[in-house]
Amino acid sequence: MAIMKKVKPREVFIGKLSHGGDLLEEITDICQRENIQLARFEALGAVQRARLAFYNQETHEYQFFVIDQPLEITKLVGNVSLKDNSPFVHAHITLADKKANAYGGHLASGTVVFACEFMLEVFDGPVLQRDFDETTGLFLWTMPE
């Protein structure tokens, strides 16, 4: 059975990330600077190169890959919670090349921004902590009682 909690929208940040910046690191820096502990975000734009990951469910390890070419961000979506009591950004991205080939996966550090506009919606509600899950090998949300 699904476990869920109610949250309420608190505020929304919109902005653009730095040309040449690291996509994941810039979003993480915003969350740390603003002490954002519970949020969702989305973004669009383009990257100069991408570093993504695929989680291998058998080995419980991330397999990283680099796409070293300009790409459009067709969808970037993610959430913010806490891991080790610090804001943690979890994001998935879909990208397209100039021939409309699509690539997707878990956003990893090393993805270089060409241009990126984002929207970050912060919530009031129970703080979600990421803890190690033995079954999946992932750090998943734990819900306060």
N, C-alpha and C positions, 0 to 999 in steps of 0.2 A: 504494500500500500504506500502511496506517495505521502511524504511528510511535507507540510508547508506552513508558512507563517504569513500573516498580513503585514504589509508595509504601506507607508504613505509617502507620496512625493513631497520632497522638501524644497529642492531648488534644482535649477538646470544651469550648467555651464556650457557655453558654446565658444568655439574658437578655432584657431588653426595652429598646426604644429610647424616646427622650424624646418625649412628646406635643408636637407642634409642630415637632419637629426635621426636618431633611432626611434622608430615608431613606438615600440613597446616601452622603451625607457622613458620617453617623453610623457606618455599617458601615466605611467607609474609615478614619475616625478610630480605631476599635477596632483595625483591622489595623495601622495605623501605630504606635499606642501600644504594642501587644503584639509588635511586630516580626514579624507573621505574613506569611510569604512564600509559603506553599503551603497552600491550604485550599479547602473547599467550604462553602456555607452555604445555608440555606433559612429562610423566615420566613412568618408569617401574621399577619393582623390587619386593619387598615383605614387608609385615608389620607383626608385632607381634600381633597386635590387631587393630580393626578398629572401628571408630565411624562415622556413616553416618546419613543422614537425608533424609526424604521424605517430600515434601511440600504438605500439604493437601489443595487442591484448594477450598474446601467448607469452612473450618474454617480459612483459611489464616494463618496457623501456621505450623512450622516445627515439624515433629515427629522424634525424634532421636532414634537410636538403636545402640547397641554395638555388635560386633562379636568378642568374646574373644578367638581367636585362630589364629595360623599362616595362612597367606593368601598370594597368589601371586597377584601382581598388573598386571592385563591383559591390563588395559588402564586407564590412568589418563590424563585428558585434562581440560584445563581451560583458563581463561583470567584474565587480570589485567586492572583495570580502577581506577577511583577515587571515594571514598565515604567519605563525610565530608572532602574533600581536602587531603585525605591520600590514598596511594596505597591500593587497595582492591582486594583480590584474590577470584575469583569465580571458583570452580572446581567440576567436577563430576568424579567419580571413579567406575571402575568395578574390582571386586576381585574374585578369585577362590580359593576354598579349596582343600584339598588333594584328594577329590573324584570328582573334576571338577564341583562342584556346584558353580554357579555364584551368586554374590551379587553386588548390585550397588546402587548408590545414590549420594547425595550431600556430598562432603567431609567436615567433621567437625573436629574441634580441638579434640584431644584425640586419633588420629590415630598414632600409634607408629611404627616408621621406623625400619625394619630389615636391608634392603639395598634398596637404591633408586637412580637411575641415572635419571637426568632431562635435558631437553633442554628448554630454555627460549628465545623466539624470541621477541625482542623489536622493536617497530615501531615508526616512526615519523608521525605525523598527528594530527588531532584534538583530544584534551583530552576529553575522555568520562567520564561524571560524572554520578553516580548512584543517582537517586532521587526516592522518594516514588511514586508508581503508585497506584492510588485509585482503579482501576479496579481489579488488581491482588493481591494487598497487598504486592507486592514485591518492592525492590529497583532495578529499571531497568535503562538502559542507557538513557540519554538524549543527543541528538545530537546538537552541536552548529550550528548556521546558517551559 
